[in-house]
Amino acid sequence: MKDIINKLYRNHSLIYKGLLFICTTFLIVYLFPKSGKFKYNFEKGKPWQSENLYAPFDFAITKSDEEIKIEKESILDESVLYFNLDSLIVDKVKDKFETEFNKIFPDSIPEIERNLLHGIGVETLNKLYKYGVLDEAYDYPDERTVVILRGRTIKEKTFFSNLVKPDAISKIIESSLINNLNKYNNGFVSLFFDIIESNLSYNKSFTDKALEDEFKNISFTRGSVEKGTLIISKGEIVEGEKFQLLNSLKSEYESQVWNESNYNWILFAYTLLVALALLMLLLFLRKYRYVVFEDNTKVTFIFFNIFLIIFLTTLVVNYNSKYIYVVPICILPLVFKAFFDARLGLFAHVITVLLLGFIVPNSYEYMFLQIIAGIVTILTVSELYKRANLFISVGQITLIYIVAYFAFFVIHEGTIETIKLETFMWFVLCGLATLFVQPLIYAYEKLFGLVSDVSLLELSDTNTKLLKELSNKAPGTFHHSLNVANLAESCANEVGANAMLIRVGALYHDIGKMINPTYFTENQSTGINPHDELSSKESAKIIIEHVINGIEIARKNKLPDRVIDFIRTHHGTSMVYYFYRKEKELKDIIVDKLDYSYPGPKPFSKETAILMMCDSVEAASKSLKEPTSTKIDAFVESIINKQIEEEQFLNANITFKEIESIKKVLKHKLSNIYHLRIEYPE
């Protein structure tokens, strides 16, 4: 059991990468469409690019959205209106009529006229309540069918025009009186207005339910296509009936071929393809960017960004695919180039675009545009910390998008007359969104502890608080650091290393000397050497501790780990040879070399190896007396060759050819510093 635990501990980094790989794969597959993909791409109004298409099986023709809409509107116009009838109202009104009639028309008027008025009143009531009186003026066409409900049963079916509206009551009453009774008009009308009550009210819930049932009965298909029928020929424009046939085949294909029975097979196939793409990325990192591969934080950062782009694109596609080009995909290579390098940025960008091909419509066109834009991003964006460069590059990327899309449109359409200018607007918005990369880089630096060129530029400013403090407390060390920074930057440019990173590392590599500045010769301006009062072992301990002190100061001031690496490694595991030799000469005993050796580690990158060389050469060059070109050449050779013999560069990815180039630069720079002329042979 203990052996298993030890084995797991030793391989914890690989186990983490495996879990990250599996989680990212499943998360991406989760975002993918959960059905098979129709193997043909087509767009309305564009030519059919594939060969002649014949129906692979019988399928029904689905109605278009416009057809469904028209059918729904027709059902809505012809739908039945339901009204509730209050059957008690009629009897109530008739009783009130008898009572009020006797009050308004007393026995004093002629009996013939009174009986005639009473008969007309009863007849008018029957006319008003034949179908019913509405409670309000509803705005429906007269020809709409109406069903009158008494309770839950249907009493009568008629047209809306037969129902009495509130504003029509007075006209019906006035038209009832014959000419010789017009003198009783006012009393007759006032009588009816006092007693008339509505007995019909609109039953909205019942009407809506009936309408919903009608909508449910709508058929979404019309007719069918038999197997083997020619659907569309190559080059034919996809529009009208052809477009509807293709849409019908597509939906039938996905529902018929990719049904629930083989749903798991679809997921398995998607998982295989996504896993294959992500595996290629991991293999690339392991073979060509091993330092990145070993760092779990960096691998997590890469996978997170790929997933984030796929997630954003999926959201946009699900909302409306016409906005697909608004998603700033080119942020991905920009971010990776800022934190890593151009080659890694482009490789990850291509992998991401290939995965997006499963999600987006017109995948070939989309992938072509995005890969071209990614290449342009990598080629044009240099020195991201310069704001003007980013704006210029974003302009170039936007231009490439527009030109490429225009070319695709002309190929598909054969004309520019139907081109939509709003699509170009999406590319402009995409370019503006790409400018968001600057704050995004800052956020990533805080979240993942990474360092970009923007931060390095800020750290290289000699007016920063920490470098100001170094300048005040240890001016000699500060001057030494500046010289080392200039030498290291020149060497880095010669061998293709990160010049900005190495300059910052050189500026901060000796900040630990601020603790005991006078114990280092470059800061001893009074001629007093405090080491004279210490033993060799104590002196060596103080000298060696400047590395540990430097790491502590750097962490306290929140310097990035990539900069702290230069502090840790700039002496490697070399010895404080002066005090070791002094101790050995004083005491003829065996001296423990570990007491006089730096704790390490040895340089493990090209940049840290270059700093080690430049630091040693610059520091030792102060001891040269009457320097000449010959002396400088021999001096540089001896120092760096000794470091090679001590295997200080064993862990760094630096070649002998690059070391020779660095020697050449150092010799040339030191010769210029000491203003030497070329020595001519005698």
C-alpha positions, 0 to 999 in steps of 0.5 A: 500500500505504501508503495502505491501511495509513493508511486501516486505521489511521484506521478501526481503531476501526470495524474492531475493532467489526466484528470484535467484532460478528461474533465475538459473533454467531457465539458466540451462534449457537453456543449456540443449538439446532442444529435448527429450532424447532417453531412451537407451544409447549405444556406438559403439563397446560395448555390448547392455545392455538393453533387445531385442529392436524392432522397435516401428514404421516404420523408414528410415535407415540413411546413415553413415557419411562414406557413405555420404562422399563416395557418395559426392566423387563419385559425385565430380569425375563425376561432369560436368565441365563448360567452357565459349566459346569466339566465336569471337576468331576463326574468329579473328585468321583466319583473322590473319592467312591469313595476317601472312601467306602471310608474311611468305610464299611469292609468290616466293615459288612454288605455289603448295607447298604454296597452300598445306601449306595454306590448311594444316594451315586452316585444323590445325586451324579447328582441334585446334578450333573444341572444343576449346583451353584452357586458361591454363593447367587444371588438370582434368581427360580426361574422365571428362564430359565438357559442353561448354557454349556460353553465357548462352546456352549450345553449346556442350557437350564433354570430357575434353580430346577433349579440346586443352591444351596450352602445346599440341598446338606445337605437333598438329602443327608439326604433321600436316606437311607432309614429303616433307614440313618439310623444312617449319616447323620453319616458319609454327610453328612460324606462329601459335604461333603468332596467336593462342589464347585461346577461352575456360575459366573455369567457376568456379561459374557455375561448383560449383553451379551445384555441389552444386545442385547435393549435395542437391539431395543426399538422407541421407537415404537408405531403411527402417525398419518396426514396430516390426522388431528386431533391436538388441538383449541383449548382441549383440555388437553395430557395423556396421549395428546395430550401424547404425540402432540404430542411425537411430532409435534415430534420428527418435525418437527425430524428431518424438516424440519430435517435435515442437508441444510439445516443450513447454512440454519438457521445462516444464519437464526439468524445473520441474526436475532442479527446484526440484534438486535446491529446495532440495539444498535450503531445505538442506541449510535451515535445516542444514546450516541456517547461510549460507541460511540466507546469500544471498551472500553465496547462490548466490555463491553456485548457481553461481558455480553450473551453472558455472560447468554445463556451462563448461561441456555443452561447452565441450560436444557441442565441442567434448564429448570425452573430457568430463572428462577433465572438473575438476568437483571436483573443486566444492566440493573443493571450497565449502569445503574451504568456508563452510564444507564437508557435504555442498560440497558433497551435492552440488556436487551430485546435480550438477552431477545429473543435468549433467546427462541430458547433457552428454553421458553414463550418468550412467557411468559419474555420478558414476565416478563423485560422487565417485571422489567427495566423495574421494575429500571430504574425502582426502582433509584436510587443503587445505592451505597446498600445499602438501595436495592438490597435494596428494589429486589430485593424489588420485582423478586421481587414482580413476578416472582411476581405476573406468573407467578401471572397467567400460571399462572391464565390457562393453568390456570384454577385455582390448585389445581395451582400449584407453590410451588417455582416461587416459590422459584426467583424468591426465589433469583433475587432473592438472586442479583441481590444479587451485582451489587455484587461484580460491579460491583467486578470489572468496574471492575478488569477494564474500567477503568470507574467506577460510582457506588459508586466515585465515592462512595468517591472523593468522601470528603474523608478519602481519602489524596490529598485529605488530602494536597491539604488539607495541602499546598495548603489554599487549593486544597482549599477552592477545589475544595470550592467548585467541587464544590458549584457544579458539583453544583448545576449538574449537577442543574439540567441532568440531568448526572451530579452524582456524577461531576462532584463527584468530578472537581471535588474532584480537578481541581487536585491538580497544584497540590500540586507547587508550591502557593505559585505559586498565589494561593489558597495564598499566605498570607505575602504573598510571591509567588514569581512576582515573581522569575520571567519571565512565560513561566516563571510561565505554564509553572509554572501550565500544568504543574499540569494535567500534574502533576495527570494524573501524580499521578492515574495514580500514585494509580490514579484512573479515566480518567473522573476524569482527564478533568476534570483534562485538560480543566478549562482546555481550550485557554484562555490564562494571560491575566494573564502573557500580557498582562504579557509583552506590555506589557513587551516590545513584540514579538509573543508566541507564544500557545502558550507561554501556552496550556493543552495541552487538550483542550477539554471533550468532555462535559457534565460536563467543560464544567460544571466548566470554567465553575464553576472559572473563575467560582469562581476569578475571584469572589475578585477581586470587590470589593464584590460586588453582584447586578448585578456578579455577573450581569455577571461570570458572563456575561462569563466564560462568554461568553468561553469560548463565544467561544473555542469551548471547548464545541465538543466537548461535548454541551451546549446554549445552553439548558443553559448559560443554566441553568448561568449562572442557578444560578451567579449564585444560588449566588454571591449566597448565598455573598456574602450579598447582598440583592436590589437594589431599583430607586430 
